[in-house]
Amino acid sequence: MRAEFPDFRLGNVLATSFTATLTERCGDAVERIPTPHRLVDWLAVNGLAVDSCTTTQLELARELRESIHAAATAAAVQDALPASAVHVINDRSTQGRAAATLTPGGERRWRLGSASRVEDALSVIAADAISVIAGERDGRLALCASPTCRAAFFDTSRSRTRRWCDMNTCGNRQKKARFNARQRG
């Protein structure tokens, strides 16, 4: 991957990892897919390799990302899901051609349509978001406790009390800030 771009934040849940391509939403936002090629990179890292991406497809991806974030945030705080976000997620889910396949090792992989279009990859991400937001998986949606992040993440910890979207970034920053405050006080 190209060094001039910020690293991806990768998690175990495709949909919430996708929303993490825009981080620090309540601070100095960091766009991790600023170019079409960077979206191609992110999709490849997540097993959804596509041949190419246009600026229009990048905009479709960002619209889906923000819709997933809005719906997941609403679900995390038990608010009504925004109708516009639901519409975009459903629309992207139905517009692609992808199929789940089983590997010899017993893992699920996605096979995109023969042309490997971005729209096919977005349909997989949208379908994943639907399963998470609809509560079909064992876990719960939560919001990062970092005041500058507030990312929606899927908590699968045993106690379902995880506070940070990523312990290595947001969690460590908050712990360091508390430590420094105690040292000054």
Backbone hydrogen bonds in HBPLUS format (Angstrom, degrees):
<---DONOR---> <-ACCEPTOR-->    atom                        ^
c    i                          cat <-CA-CA->   ^        H-A-AA   ^      H-
h    n   atom  resd res      DA  || num        DHA   H-A  angle D-A-AA Bond
n    s   type  num  typ     dist DA aas  dist angle  dist       angle   num
A0005-PHE N   A0002-ARG O   3.46 MM   3  6.05 168.3  2.48 113.3 116.6     1
A0017-SER N   A0013-VAL O   2.90 MM   4  5.98 151.3  1.98 157.1 166.6     2
A0018-PHE N   A0014-LEU O   2.88 MM   4  6.07 146.5  1.99 147.8 157.0     3
A0019-THR N   A0015-ALA O   3.13 MM   4  6.53 148.8  2.24 141.3 149.1     4
A0020-ALA N   A0016-THR O   3.17 MM   4  6.35 131.7  2.42 132.1 144.2     5
A0020-ALA N   A0017-SER O   3.10 MM   3  5.00 130.5  2.35  91.4 105.3     6
A0021-THR N   A0018-PHE O   3.07 MM   3  5.59 153.6  2.14 117.7 118.6     7
A0022-LEU N   A0019-THR O   3.35 MM   3  6.26 160.2  2.39 119.6 121.8     8
A0032-ARG N   A0021-THR O   2.69 MM  11  4.79 166.3  1.71 159.4 157.1     9
A0023-THR N   A0030-VAL O   2.97 MM   7  5.12 160.2  2.01 143.7 145.5    10
A0030-VAL N   A0023-THR O   2.84 MM   7  5.12 159.6  1.89 141.3 145.5    11
A0027-GLY N   A0024-GLU O   3.03 MM   3  5.18 165.1  2.05 114.7 117.0    12
A0026-CYS N   A0148-THR O   2.85 MM 122  4.40 145.2  1.97 137.1 137.8    13
A0038-ARG N   A0035-THR O   3.07 MM   3  5.21 124.0  2.40  99.5 113.8    14
A0039-LEU N   A0035-THR O   3.24 MM   4  6.69 146.7  2.36 149.1 157.8    15
A0039-LEU N   A0036-PRO O   3.13 MM   3  5.22 123.6  2.46  97.2 111.0    16
A0040-VAL N   A0036-PRO O   3.11 MM   4  6.51 155.2  2.18 148.4 155.2    17
A0041-ASP N   A0037-HIS O   2.93 MM   4  6.30 150.8  2.02 144.9 152.8    18
A0042-TRP N   A0038-ARG O   2.95 MM   4  6.28 159.4  2.00 147.5 152.1    19
A0043-LEU N   A0039-LEU O   2.89 MM   4  6.11 169.4  1.90 159.0 161.4    20
A0044-ALA N   A0040-VAL O   2.99 MM   4  6.16 157.9  2.04 147.4 153.4    21
A0045-VAL N   A0041-ASP O   2.99 MM   4  6.27 161.8  2.02 154.7 159.0    22
A0046-ASN N   A0042-TRP O   3.15 MM   4  6.36 138.8  2.33 142.5 153.4    23
A0046-ASN N   A0043-LEU O   3.13 MM   3  5.12 128.9  2.40  94.5 108.2    24
A0048-LEU N   A0043-LEU O   2.75 MM   5  4.83 159.9  1.79 150.8 145.7    25
A0047-GLY N   A0044-ALA O   3.10 MM   3  5.17 158.6  2.14 114.7 113.0    26
A0051-ASP N   A0116-SER O   3.25 MM  65  5.88 154.2  2.32 145.8 149.7    27
A0058-LEU N   A0054-THR O   2.98 MM   4  6.27 150.7  2.06 145.6 154.0    28
A0059-GLU N   A0055-THR O   3.02 MM   4  6.33 151.8  2.11 145.2 152.2    29
A0060-LEU N   A0056-THR O   3.02 MM   4  6.38 151.1  2.11 144.6 152.6    30
A0061-ALA N   A0057-GLN O   2.92 MM   4  6.19 153.8  1.99 146.3 153.4    31
A0062-ARG N   A0058-LEU O   2.89 MM   4  6.21 157.8  1.94 150.5 156.3    32
A0063-GLU N   A0059-GLU O   2.91 MM   4  6.09 155.4  1.97 147.1 154.0    33
A0064-LEU N   A0060-LEU O   2.98 MM   4  6.23 154.9  2.04 145.4 152.1    34
A0065-ARG N   A0061-ALA O   2.83 MM   4  6.09 160.9  1.86 150.7 156.6    35
A0066-GLU N   A0062-ARG O   2.94 MM   4  6.15 165.1  1.97 151.6 154.3    36
A0067-SER N   A0063-GLU O   3.00 MM   4  6.13 147.9  2.11 140.9 150.2    37
A0068-ILE N   A0064-LEU O   2.83 MM   4  6.07 161.3  1.87 158.5 162.8    38
A0069-HIS N   A0065-ARG O   2.94 MM   4  6.16 161.2  1.97 147.8 153.6    39
A0070-ALA N   A0066-GLU O   2.91 MM   4  6.07 159.1  1.96 142.2 147.9    40
A0071-ALA N   A0067-SER O   2.93 MM   4  6.11 166.4  1.95 151.1 154.7    41
A0072-ALA N   A0068-ILE O   2.77 MM   4  5.84 164.6  1.79 154.7 159.8    42
A0073-THR N   A0069-HIS O   2.87 MM   4  5.89 155.2  1.93 145.1 152.2    43
A0074-ALA N   A0070-ALA O   3.03 MM   4  6.19 161.8  2.06 144.2 149.3    44
A0075-ALA N   A0071-ALA O   2.89 MM   4  6.10 159.5  1.93 147.6 153.7    45
A0076-ALA N   A0072-ALA O   2.85 MM   4  5.99 151.6  1.93 144.2 152.0    46
A0077-VAL N   A0073-THR O   3.16 MM   4  6.43 147.4  2.27 147.8 154.9    47
A0079-ASP N   A0074-ALA O   2.74 MM   5  4.78 166.3  1.76 146.4 146.4    48
A0078-GLN N   A0075-ALA O   3.17 MM   3  4.75 157.9  2.22  96.8 102.7    49
A0085-ALA N   A0082-PRO O   3.09 MM   3  5.33 119.6  2.47 102.8 117.2    50
A0086-VAL N   A0082-PRO O   3.02 MM   4  6.35 162.2  2.06 158.5 163.7    51
A0087-HIS N   A0083-ALA O   2.94 MM   4  6.13 157.3  1.99 148.5 154.8    52
A0088-VAL N   A0084-SER O   3.09 MM   4  6.33 161.0  2.12 146.3 150.2    53
A0089-ILE N   A0085-ALA O   2.97 MM   4  6.18 171.0  1.98 156.7 159.2    54
A0090-ASN N   A0086-VAL O   2.91 MM   4  6.04 169.8  1.92 153.5 156.7    55
A0091-ASP N   A0087-HIS O   2.85 MM   4  5.95 158.3  1.90 148.0 154.9    56
A0092-ARG N   A0088-VAL O   2.90 MM   4  6.09 167.5  1.91 156.8 159.2    57
A0093-SER N   A0089-ILE O   2.95 MM   4  6.07 152.2  2.03 146.3 154.7    58
A0094-THR N   A0090-ASN O   3.16 MM   4  6.38 147.7  2.27 146.8 153.2    59
A0113-GLY N   A0097-ARG O   2.76 MM  16  5.12 111.3  2.23 173.0 167.1    60
A0099-ALA N   A0111-ARG O   2.84 MM  12  5.23 155.5  1.89 144.0 152.2    61
A0111-ARG N   A0099-ALA O   2.80 MM  12  5.23 166.6  1.82 156.7 161.5    62
A0101-THR N   A0109-ARG O   2.68 MM   8  5.22 163.2  1.70 164.7 166.2    63
A0109-ARG N   A0101-THR O   2.85 MM   8  5.22 160.8  1.89 149.3 154.5    64
A0103-THR N   A0107-GLU O   2.79 MM   4  5.24 162.9  1.82 154.5 160.5    65
A0106-GLY N   A0103-THR O   2.90 MM   3  5.25 162.2  1.93 117.7 120.4    66
A0116-SER N   A0113-GLY O   2.88 MM   3  5.23 157.6  1.93 116.7 124.3    67
A0120-ASP N   A0117-ARG O   3.07 MM   3  5.33 131.6  2.32 101.9 114.0    68
A0121-ALA N   A0117-ARG O   3.36 MM   4  6.82 155.0  2.42 146.4 152.3    69
A0121-ALA N   A0118-VAL O   3.02 MM   3  5.12 112.7  2.49  99.2 115.1    70
A0122-LEU N   A0118-VAL O   2.83 MM   4  6.15 158.9  1.88 158.0 164.8    71
A0123-SER N   A0119-GLU O   3.04 MM   4  6.19 141.6  2.19 136.3 145.5    72
A0124-VAL N   A0120-ASP O   3.35 MM   4  6.73 144.3  2.49 140.1 148.2    73
A0124-VAL N   A0121-ALA O   3.10 MM   3  5.26 125.2  2.42  98.7 112.1    74
A0125-ILE N   A0121-ALA O   3.13 MM   4  6.53 158.8  2.18 150.5 156.0    75
A0126-ALA N   A0122-LEU O   2.85 MM   4  6.03 162.6  1.88 151.0 155.9    76
A0127-ALA N   A0123-SER O   2.95 MM   4  6.05 157.3  2.00 140.6 146.9    77
A0128-ASP N   A0124-VAL O   2.96 MM   4  6.19 152.4  2.04 145.8 153.4    78
A0129-ALA N   A0125-ILE O   2.92 MM   4  6.22 155.5  1.98 148.4 155.3    79
A0130-ILE N   A0126-ALA O   2.91 MM   4  6.21 154.0  1.97 149.9 156.9    80
A0131-SER N   A0127-ALA O   3.11 MM   4  6.42 158.0  2.16 146.0 150.7    81
A0132-VAL N   A0128-ASP O   3.05 MM   4  6.33 153.2  2.12 149.5 156.9    82
A0133-ILE N   A0129-ALA O   2.84 MM   4  5.94 177.1  1.84 161.6 162.4    83
A0134-ALA N   A0130-ILE O   2.88 MM   4  5.74 152.9  1.96 144.4 152.2    84
A0136-GLU N   A0131-SER O   2.99 MM   5  5.24 151.1  2.07 163.5 168.7    85
A0135-GLY N   A0132-VAL O   3.10 MM   3  5.35 156.6  2.16 105.4 112.5    86
A0140-ARG N   A0155-ASP O   3.02 MM  15  5.21 149.2  2.11 132.3 141.8    87
A0155-ASP N   A0140-ARG O   2.72 MM  15  5.21 160.1  1.75 166.5 159.4    88
A0142-ALA N   A0153-PHE O   2.87 MM  11  5.48 155.7  1.93 160.5 166.4    89
A0153-PHE N   A0142-ALA O   2.84 MM  11  5.48 160.0  1.88 152.8 158.0    90
A0144-CYS N   A0151-ALA O   2.78 MM   7  5.20 155.1  1.84 145.9 154.4    91
A0145-ALA N   A0163-ARG O   2.77 MM  18  5.49 151.1  1.85 159.5 168.6    92
A0149-CYS N   A0146-SER O   3.17 MM   3  5.24 139.9  2.34 101.2 112.4    93
A0150-ARG N   A0146-SER O   3.22 MM   4  5.92 133.5  2.45 147.0 157.8    94
A0160-ARG N   A0157-SER O   3.12 MM   3  4.99 138.4  2.30  97.3 109.5    95
A0169-THR N   A0166-ASP O   3.21 MM   3  5.58 152.7  2.29 107.3 115.0    96
A0171-GLY N   A0166-ASP O   3.20 MM   5  6.32 172.7  2.20 139.7 142.0    97
A0172-ASN N   A0167-MET O   2.93 MM   5  5.92 129.9  2.19 141.0 150.5    98
A0173-ARG N   A0169-THR O   2.97 MM   4  6.12 160.2  2.01 154.9 161.0    99
A0174-GLN N   A0170-CYS O   3.00 MM   4  6.21 163.2  2.03 152.7 156.6   100
A0175-LYS N   A0171-GLY O   2.95 MM   4  6.17 161.0  1.98 151.0 156.7   101
A0176-LYS N   A0172-ASN O   2.85 MM   4  5.95 159.7  1.89 149.0 154.8   102
A0177-ALA N   A0173-ARG O   2.90 MM   4  6.12 156.2  1.96 146.6 153.4   103
A0178-ARG N   A0174-GLN O   2.97 MM   4  6.23 159.2  2.02 148.8 153.9   104
A0179-PHE N   A0175-LYS O   2.91 MM   4  6.12 159.4  1.95 148.6 154.6   105
A0180-ASN N   A0176-LYS O   2.87 MM   4  6.09 167.3  1.88 154.4 157.5   106
A0181-ALA N   A0177-ALA O   2.95 MM   4  6.11 152.5  2.03 144.5 152.2   107
A0182-ARG N   A0178-ARG O   2.96 MM   4  6.22 153.6  2.03 146.9 153.8   108
A0183-GLN N   A0179-PHE O   2.95 MM   4  6.25 150.7  2.04 148.8 157.6   109
A0184-ARG N   A0180-ASN O   3.02 MM   4  6.24 148.2  2.12 144.9 152.6   110
A0185-GLY N   A0181-ALA O   2.93 MM   4  6.03 146.9  2.04 143.1 152.6   111
